[in-house]
Amino acid sequence: MTELFTRRRALLTGTAGLAALAGGGFWLAGRGSGDPAVAANWQDPAASPSAAASPESAVARSMPVQPGPPGVEQGAVDVLAAPNPGALVSVQTSAWWSWALMDRKTGKIVGSSNLHQTNMTASMIKAWLAADYLRRAAEAGQTPSTTRMNEIRTMIRDSANGPASTLYEELGRSATIARLIDVCGLTDSKAGDGWSTTRLSARDTCRIAHAIGSGKAAGPTWTSYLVGEMRAVRGTGNFGIRKAFPAAEQSRIAIKNGWVDRQATKEWNVNCLALGDDWTMAVLTRFPLSTAWTHGGEIAKSVATQLRTKTELV
């Protein structure tokens, strides 16, 4: 069945900020039936984060969230129609960062002036690895084992690295990234020497999220399952874009984030992908290891918070 998730933006007085009313479900094109026999045996495995996280007590570089005025007011410039959308979003940080927003109904993408520049994905690429494996299995008439489905679940929900490495090898390493570029229509991205070092731009990340939501990436059989797992991301990996939304809405937004400390470059790569009913969003960041890794999530949250005030799309 097709569901539609909508919300109405309310303007609050004073400094109250944003409020939203949540209702309905999550719209997906090309929903499939999945495999009930396999689904009945799925288990929730223990958490396994994608990288050793910095202690939560680590102090991030000061960067206040900048929400802007609540709602798109009469006469305000909608970010989607602005001649320079990137100028409408600002973050106080010395980190490298890039963002993009896609209107899924029109395919239009807006973002920062560097939305075409790439960053190493870390665990964000795991959403594609799951999609590529599941689509190809269905096309070959194969039903993944319960063990494999549990591995995919923990790879998405808990960002486990082991299943990602296994799938990356099985899918042909750079061959799966070549399919990613072809299936999702990417223009900037390329393979690295491993799944974690795949290079994606913010606008290409939006295209990947849309391909997952539309059913193109995982295929009709497994799209509903994959989006459901991305909506169930939990624990350490639940940060960034989704946190800019009211609690009642967060579980309706599918996400896959990536975070890893690159000792070779002495930098964190922290990236966020989010899929909504009518939109996709991406925020990519990198910054010195001397800053807490959570700084990347705060940048993404700030960008999403601002975009929620500058367009009714999100």
Phi, psi and chi 1 to 4 in degrees:
 res  aa     phi    psi   chi1   chi2   chi3   chi4
   1 MET       -  149.2  -64.1  178.1   63.7      -
   2 THR   -96.3  131.5  -60.4      -      -      -
   3 GLU  -115.8  158.2  -63.0  176.4  -62.4      -
   4 LEU  -128.1  128.3  179.8   63.6      -      -
   5 PHE  -104.4  121.9  167.9   58.7      -      -
   6 THR  -133.6  160.2   61.1      -      -      -
   7 ARG  -149.7  156.0   66.4  175.4  171.9   79.7
   8 ARG  -111.0  129.1  -64.6  178.4  179.7  176.3
   9 ARG   -80.6  131.3 -175.0   75.0   51.0   81.0
  10 ALA  -112.9  138.8      -      -      -      -
  11 LEU   -89.7  130.9  -60.1 -177.7      -      -
  12 LEU  -108.5  152.9  -58.7 -177.9      -      -
  13 THR   -89.0  166.3   58.8      -      -      -
  14 GLY    66.0 -138.4      -      -      -      -
  15 THR  -106.8   21.1   59.4      -      -      -
  16 ALA   -64.8  -26.0      -      -      -      -
  17 GLY    89.2 -138.8      -      -      -      -
  18 LEU  -102.1  148.0  -62.3  172.2      -      -
  19 ALA  -139.3  154.5      -      -      -      -
  20 ALA  -148.7  151.2      -      -      -      -
  21 LEU  -107.7  124.9  -60.2  176.4      -      -
  22 ALA   -99.3  146.8      -      -      -      -
  23 GLY  -166.6  164.8      -      -      -      -
  24 GLY    75.3 -155.9      -      -      -      -
  25 GLY  -127.3 -144.6      -      -      -      -
  26 PHE  -125.8  122.6 -168.4   97.7      -      -
  27 TRP   -79.8  132.9  177.8   84.2      -      -
  28 LEU  -137.3  130.6  -71.7  175.0      -      -
  29 ALA   -85.3  145.7      -      -      -      -
  30 GLY    68.9   36.4      -      -      -      -
  31 ARG   -63.6  142.2  -82.9 -178.8  175.7 -101.9
  32 GLY  -114.3  174.6      -      -      -      -
  33 SER   -84.7  -17.6   58.3      -      -      -
  34 GLY    69.3 -158.1      -      -      -      -
  35 ASP  -132.4   96.0 -170.7  -37.6      -      -
  36 PRO   -57.0  -35.6  -23.7   34.1      -      -
  37 ALA   -63.7  -42.2      -      -      -      -
  38 VAL   -70.9  -42.9  174.3      -      -      -
  39 ALA   -57.0  -35.3      -      -      -      -
  40 ALA   -65.2  -21.3      -      -      -      -
  41 ASN  -102.8   -0.4  -66.2  -43.3      -      -
  42 TRP   -65.4  142.6  -72.6  -20.8      -      -
  43 GLN  -122.7  157.6  -57.6  -65.4  -37.8      -
  44 ASP   -91.1  105.9  -76.3  -24.6      -      -
  45 PRO   -77.2  170.7   27.8  -32.5      -      -
  46 ALA   -69.2  154.1      -      -      -      -
  47 ALA   -67.7  147.6      -      -      -      -
  48 SER  -150.2   96.2  178.3      -      -      -
  49 PRO   -65.8  158.7   24.5  -34.0      -      -
  50 SER   -73.9  -20.7   66.3      -      -      -
  51 ALA  -156.6  157.7      -      -      -      -
  52 ALA   -64.8  115.1      -      -      -      -
  53 ALA   -77.8  148.0      -      -      -      -
  54 SER   -67.8  151.8  -66.7      -      -      -
  55 PRO   -55.6  141.9  -23.3   33.4      -      -
  56 GLU   -62.5  -20.7  -69.9  -59.6  -42.3      -
  57 SER   -80.4   -8.2   59.7      -      -      -
  58 ALA   -60.2  142.0      -      -      -      -
  59 VAL   -90.5  118.9  178.1      -      -      -
  60 ALA   -79.7  155.3      -      -      -      -
  61 ARG   -60.6  137.2 -174.6  167.4  -59.2  170.9
  62 SER   -59.0  125.9  176.7      -      -      -
  63 MET  -157.9   93.5 -175.0 -148.8   60.4      -
  64 PRO   -66.2  140.9   26.3  -35.1      -      -
  65 VAL   -67.5  136.7  172.1      -      -      -
  66 GLN  -116.5   89.1  -58.8  158.6   38.2      -
  67 PRO   -75.0  -23.2   29.1  -36.0      -      -
  68 GLY    71.4 -170.9      -      -      -      -
  69 PRO   -70.5  145.8   27.5  -35.5      -      -
  70 PRO   -73.7  118.5   27.7  -34.2      -      -
  71 GLY    82.0  160.6      -      -      -      -
  72 VAL   -84.7  104.9 -179.8      -      -      -
  73 GLU   -83.4  163.5  -59.7 -180.0    7.9      -
  74 GLN   -56.1  125.6 -173.5   70.2   27.2      -
  75 GLY    87.3   -7.1      -      -      -      -
  76 ALA   -74.4  156.5      -      -      -      -
  77 VAL   -84.9  117.6  178.1      -      -      -
  78 ASP   -73.3  132.9 -171.9  -38.5      -      -
  79 VAL   -57.7  -31.2   67.5      -      -      -
  80 LEU   -71.1  -23.5  -71.0  168.0      -      -
  81 ALA  -105.5   -3.4      -      -      -      -
  82 ALA   -70.4  141.5      -      -      -      -
  83 PRO   -66.6  -24.9   23.0  -34.1      -      -
  84 ASN  -136.8   76.0 -175.8   12.3      -      -
  85 PRO   -57.0  -36.9  -23.1   34.7      -      -
  86 GLY   -59.8  -28.0      -      -      -      -
  87 ALA   -71.6  -14.8      -      -      -      -
  88 LEU   -85.6   -5.6  -60.4 -178.8      -      -
  89 VAL  -124.8  128.7  175.8      -      -      -
  90 SER  -139.6  146.7   62.5      -      -      -
  91 VAL  -137.8  136.1  177.9      -      -      -
  92 GLN   -86.5   93.6  -64.7  176.3   -2.7      -
  93 THR  -159.4  154.4  179.9      -      -      -
  94 SER   -95.0   -0.7   60.1      -      -      -
  95 ALA   -70.0  155.8      -      -      -      -
  96 TRP   -78.5  133.2  177.0   92.9      -      -
  97 TRP  -150.4  153.8   57.4  -71.2      -      -
  98 SER  -148.4  145.9  174.6      -      -      -
  99 TRP  -141.5  157.8   68.4  -90.0      -      -
 100 ALA  -151.7  150.1      -      -      -      -
 101 LEU  -133.8  130.4  172.2   68.6      -      -
 102 MET  -113.2  135.2  171.0 -171.3  -86.8      -
 103 ASP   -88.4  108.9 -178.3  -19.1      -      -
 104 ARG   -68.3  -22.2  -64.4 -176.7   62.0 -161.6
 105 LYS   -73.5  -35.1  -68.7 -179.1  178.6  178.8
 106 THR  -108.7  -18.3   65.5      -      -      -
 107 GLY    82.3    1.2      -      -      -      -
 108 LYS   -70.6  137.1 -178.2  174.8 -177.8  178.4
 109 ILE  -122.9  129.5  -59.9  175.6      -      -
 110 VAL  -123.6  163.6  -61.0      -      -      -
 111 GLY   174.0 -164.8      -      -      -      -
 112 SER   -68.4  163.7   55.0      -      -      -
 113 SER   -63.3  -20.4   60.8      -      -      -
 114 ASN  -106.2   26.9   61.7  -11.7      -      -
 115 LEU   -62.0  -14.0   84.0  174.2      -      -
 116 HIS   -92.6  -12.0   62.4  -71.4      -      -
 117 GLN   -76.4  148.5  -65.4  178.1    5.9      -
 118 THR  -103.2  159.6   62.9      -      -      -
 119 ASN  -140.9  149.9 -159.6   34.0      -      -
 120 MET   -68.0  134.1  -72.6 -173.8  -77.6      -
 121 THR   -74.2  -32.4   64.1      -      -      -
 122 ALA    55.5 -140.9      -      -      -      -
 123 SER   -72.7   -7.4  -68.4      -      -      -
 124 MET   -58.8  -29.3 -166.2  171.2   67.7      -
 125 ILE   -70.0  -14.4 -162.9   65.4      -      -
 126 LYS   -62.4  -27.8  -68.8  171.6 -178.8  173.7
 127 ALA   -62.1  -40.7      -      -      -      -
 128 TRP   -69.8  -42.1  165.5 -106.2      -      -
 129 LEU   -57.3  -42.0  -64.3  178.2      -      -
 130 ALA   -63.9  -45.5      -      -      -      -
 131 ALA   -62.4  -45.7      -      -      -      -
 132 ASP   -63.7  -43.6 -164.9   28.9      -      -
 133 TYR   -63.4  -48.6  172.4   81.1      -      -
 134 LEU   -66.6  -41.2  -67.2  169.6      -      -
 135 ARG   -62.5  -45.7 -174.6 -167.4   69.7  -99.7
 136 ARG   -67.6  -36.1  -73.3  164.1   59.4   82.4
 137 ALA   -62.9  -45.3      -      -      -      -
 138 ALA   -64.2  -41.0      -      -      -      -
 139 GLU   -64.1  -28.8  -69.5  172.3  -10.5      -
 140 ALA   -89.3    1.7      -      -      -      -
 141 GLY    72.4   24.7      -      -      -      -
 142 GLN  -103.7  143.9  -60.3  171.9  -10.1      -
 143 THR  -106.2  115.5  -60.3      -      -      -
 144 PRO   -58.7  147.2  -24.2   36.0      -      -
 145 SER   -68.7  162.3   67.9      -      -      -
 146 THR   -60.5  -39.1  -61.3      -      -      -
 147 THR   -60.7  -45.0  -62.3      -      -      -
 148 ARG   -65.0  -40.9  174.8   49.6   55.3   85.9
 149 MET   -65.4  -35.8  -65.6  -51.1  -60.2      -
 150 ASN   -66.8  -34.9  -77.0  -24.4      -      -
 151 GLU   -65.4  -42.0  -71.0  173.5  -16.1      -
 152 ILE   -65.5  -38.9  -69.4  174.8      -      -
 153 ARG   -61.0  -47.7  170.1  166.4  -74.7 -173.6
 154 THR   -71.2  -27.3 -168.1      -      -      -
 155 MET   -65.6  -37.4 -179.4  178.9   72.5      -
 156 ILE   -84.7  -54.4  -60.6  -61.6      -      -
 157 ARG   -65.8  -42.5  -69.3 -168.2 -179.3 -168.4
 158 ASP  -114.3    1.4  -57.4  -48.1      -      -
 159 SER    60.4   38.7 -146.9      -      -      -
 160 ALA   -63.3  137.1      -      -      -      -
 161 ASN   -82.7  -35.3  -73.1  -28.1      -      -
 162 GLY   -53.6  -53.6      -      -      -      -
 163 PRO   -60.6  -34.0  -25.4   35.7      -      -
 164 ALA   -64.6  -43.4      -      -      -      -
 165 SER   -64.5  -40.6  -63.5      -      -      -
 166 THR   -63.2  -49.0  -62.0      -      -      -
 167 LEU   -64.3  -40.8  -73.5 -178.0      -      -
 168 TYR   -58.2  -42.3 -175.5   68.7      -      -
 169 GLU   -67.3  -47.4  -67.3  -67.6  -26.6      -
 170 GLU   -62.1  -33.6  -71.1 -175.4   12.6      -
 171 LEU   -86.1    3.8  -66.8  168.6      -      -
 172 GLY    92.3   19.9      -      -      -      -
 173 ARG    53.4 -109.5  -64.3  178.6   63.4   85.4
 174 SER   -64.4  -19.0   62.1      -      -      -
 175 ALA   -65.2  -36.0      -      -      -      -
 176 THR   -69.7  -32.3 -173.5      -      -      -
 177 ILE   -72.4  -33.7  -54.7  -54.2      -      -
 178 ALA   -62.3  -40.3      -      -      -      -
 179 ARG   -67.7  -37.9  -72.2 -169.6  -66.6  -87.0
 180 LEU   -55.5  -48.5  165.6   70.2      -      -
 181 ILE   -63.3  -40.3  -67.2  168.9      -      -
 182 ASP   -73.2  -51.2  179.3   58.1      -      -
 183 VAL   -64.9  -40.6  170.5      -      -      -
 184 CYS   -94.7   -1.6  -58.7      -      -      -
 185 GLY    65.3   46.0      -      -      -      -
 186 LEU   -81.2  151.5  -51.1 -171.6      -      -
 187 THR  -120.9  -15.4   57.8      -      -      -
 188 ASP  -119.3  -20.0  -47.4  -47.8      -      -
 189 SER   -92.3  162.1  -56.5      -      -      -
 190 LYS  -157.9  162.8   60.8 -177.7 -180.0  179.8
 191 ALA   -73.9  153.5      -      -      -      -
 192 GLY  -110.0 -156.7      -      -      -      -
 193 ASP   -91.5    5.5   58.2    3.9      -      -
 194 GLY  -167.8  172.3      -      -      -      -
 195 TRP   -63.0  -36.8   56.5  -95.4      -      -
 196 SER   -70.8  -22.4  178.1      -      -      -
 197 THR  -101.1    9.5   55.7      -      -      -
 198 THR   -55.1  138.6  -56.1      -      -      -
 199 ARG  -106.0  122.2  -59.2 -164.0   69.9   95.1
 200 LEU  -125.0  148.1  -65.6 -178.7      -      -
 201 SER   -95.0  167.0   65.7      -      -      -
 202 ALA   -64.4  -42.9      -      -      -      -
 203 ARG   -69.7  -33.3   64.6 -178.8  175.7 -174.9
 204 ASP   -68.2  -33.8  -84.0   -6.6      -      -
 205 THR   -63.6  -39.5  -60.0      -      -      -
 206 CYS   -61.4  -38.9  -77.5      -      -      -
 207 ARG   -66.2  -38.1  -69.5  163.8  175.8  152.6
 208 ILE   -64.1  -46.7  -65.1  169.4      -      -
 209 ALA   -59.0  -41.7      -      -      -      -
 210 HIS   -65.1  -40.6  176.2   58.5      -      -
 211 ALA   -64.1  -34.6      -      -      -      -
 212 ILE   -68.1  -47.4  -69.4  172.1      -      -
 213 GLY   -66.3  -32.9      -      -      -      -
 214 SER   -81.2  -13.3   68.3      -      -      -
 215 GLY    97.3   -4.9      -      -      -      -
 216 LYS   -69.3  -35.9 -168.2  172.8 -176.3  179.7
 217 ALA   -76.3  -50.9      -      -      -      -
 218 ALA   -96.5  -11.8      -      -      -      -
 219 GLY    85.4  164.7      -      -      -      -
 220 PRO   -64.0  -29.0   22.2  -33.5      -      -
 221 THR   -71.0  -37.1  -58.8      -      -      -
 222 TRP  -115.9    1.0  -68.3  106.5      -      -
 223 THR   -61.9  -46.8  -69.6      -      -      -
 224 SER   -59.2  -42.6 -179.8      -      -      -
 225 TYR   -62.3  -49.5  161.1   78.2      -      -
 226 LEU   -63.8  -44.7  179.0   55.8      -      -
 227 VAL   -63.4  -37.1  172.8      -      -      -
 228 GLY   -61.5  -40.4      -      -      -      -
 229 GLU   -67.5  -37.9  -68.3  -56.6  -60.9      -
 230 MET   -69.0  -29.0  -68.5  169.3   66.6      -
 231 ARG   -74.9  -18.4  -68.9  167.5   64.3 -176.6
 232 ALA   -98.8   11.1      -      -      -      -
 233 VAL   -54.0  137.8  166.4      -      -      -
 234 ARG  -143.0  173.9   59.6 -163.6  175.0 -172.2
 235 GLY    66.7 -141.3      -      -      -      -
 236 THR   -57.1  -35.7  -53.0      -      -      -
 237 GLY   -79.8   -0.3      -      -      -      -
 238 ASN   -92.9   85.8 -176.9   17.7      -      -
 239 PHE  -150.7  177.8   62.8   82.7      -      -
 240 GLY    83.8 -130.4      -      -      -      -
 241 ILE   -53.2  -47.7  -66.2  170.5      -      -
 242 ARG   -60.8  -28.7 -171.6  156.3   72.2  177.7
 243 LYS   -72.5   -8.3  -65.8  -61.0 -175.6  177.7
 244 ALA   -81.6   -6.7      -      -      -      -
 245 PHE  -103.0  155.7  -68.9   75.4      -      -
 246 PRO   -57.1  150.7  -25.4   35.1      -      -
 247 ALA   -53.9  -37.7      -      -      -      -
 248 ALA   -66.4  -21.8      -      -      -      -
 249 GLU   -96.2  -22.0  -67.1 -174.8   34.6      -
 250 GLN   -59.0  -39.8  -69.8 -179.9   20.8      -
 251 SER   -72.8   -8.2   63.8      -      -      -
 252 ARG   -92.7   -3.5  -45.6  -56.0  -60.0  177.5
 253 ILE  -106.5  124.1  -61.5  169.6      -      -
 254 ALA   -82.7  134.6      -      -      -      -
 255 ILE  -138.0  159.3   64.5  170.3      -      -
 256 LYS  -150.4  117.8 -171.7   67.6 -163.9   85.5
 257 ASN  -107.8  161.6  -62.3  -34.6      -      -
 258 GLY  -137.2  140.6      -      -      -      -
 259 TRP  -152.3  128.7   66.2  105.9      -      -
 260 VAL  -156.6  145.6   66.8      -      -      -
 261 ASP   -92.4  119.5   54.5  -25.1      -      -
 262 ARG   -93.1  100.6  -54.7  -79.4 -176.7 -164.8
 263 GLN   -66.4  -30.1  -66.8  -61.4  -35.5      -
 264 ALA   -64.9  -35.6      -      -      -      -
 265 THR  -105.7   -5.2   60.2      -      -      -
 266 LYS    59.8   39.0  -57.1  -60.1 -179.1 -176.2
 267 GLU  -135.8  153.1  -71.3 -178.7  -38.4      -
 268 TRP   -87.8  139.8  -76.8  104.1      -      -
 269 ASN  -110.4  116.7  -69.2  151.1      -      -
 270 VAL  -129.6  119.1 -178.2      -      -      -
 271 ASN  -133.2  150.1  -54.3  -52.2      -      -
 272 CYS  -133.4  133.2  -61.1      -      -      -
 273 LEU  -120.5  134.6  170.0  157.3      -      -
 274 ALA  -139.1  141.2      -      -      -      -
 275 LEU  -122.7  116.7  167.5   65.5      -      -
 276 GLY  -106.7 -175.5      -      -      -      -
 277 ASP   -67.8  -43.8   53.1  -17.0      -      -
 278 ASP  -117.6    6.9  -67.1  -34.2      -      -
 279 TRP  -147.6  159.3   55.9  -88.7      -      -
 280 THR  -131.3  154.3   65.7      -      -      -
 281 MET  -143.3  146.5 -168.1 -175.0  -56.9      -
 282 ALA  -138.8  139.7      -      -      -      -
 283 VAL  -135.2  122.9 -179.2      -      -      -
 284 LEU  -114.4  141.3  -45.9 -179.0      -      -
 285 THR  -143.7  156.1   72.7      -      -      -
 286 ARG  -152.7  145.5   61.1  176.3  178.1  -95.2
 287 PHE  -165.2  165.4   45.7   89.2      -      -
 288 PRO   -61.0  150.7  -24.9   36.0      -      -
 289 LEU   -64.6  -17.2  -67.1  178.7      -      -
 290 SER   -68.6  -14.7   56.7      -      -      -
 291 THR   -98.9  140.6  -60.8      -      -      -
 292 ALA   -57.8  140.6      -      -      -      -
 293 TRP   -62.4  -23.9   76.1  -89.6      -      -
 294 THR   -65.4  -14.6   49.8      -      -      -
 295 HIS   -59.3  -36.2 -175.4   58.0      -      -
 296 GLY   -63.0  -41.0      -      -      -      -
 297 GLY   -65.7  -35.1      -      -      -      -
 298 GLU   -69.2  -35.6  -71.7  -56.6  -47.1      -
 299 ILE   -62.1  -46.7  -68.0  173.8      -      -
 300 ALA   -62.0  -41.6      -      -      -      -
 301 LYS   -63.2  -41.0  179.8 -179.0  176.7 -178.5
 302 SER   -63.7  -44.6  177.8      -      -      -
 303 VAL   -59.9  -47.2  170.3      -      -      -
 304 ALA   -64.9  -38.9      -      -      -      -
 305 THR   -60.7  -44.7  -60.7      -      -      -
 306 GLN   -66.2  -42.0  -67.6  175.9   71.6      -
 307 LEU   -63.8  -31.5  -70.9  175.7      -      -
 308 ARG   -66.2  -21.7  -80.6  173.2   51.3   79.5
 309 THR   -92.2   -8.7   72.5      -      -      -
 310 LYS  -116.8    4.0  -66.9  178.2  171.6   64.3
 311 THR  -159.0  146.4  176.6      -      -      -
 312 GLU   -81.1   -6.3  -67.2  -68.2   -8.5      -
 313 LEU   -60.8  -39.9 -179.3   65.2      -      -
 314 VAL  -111.3      -  -66.1      -      -      -
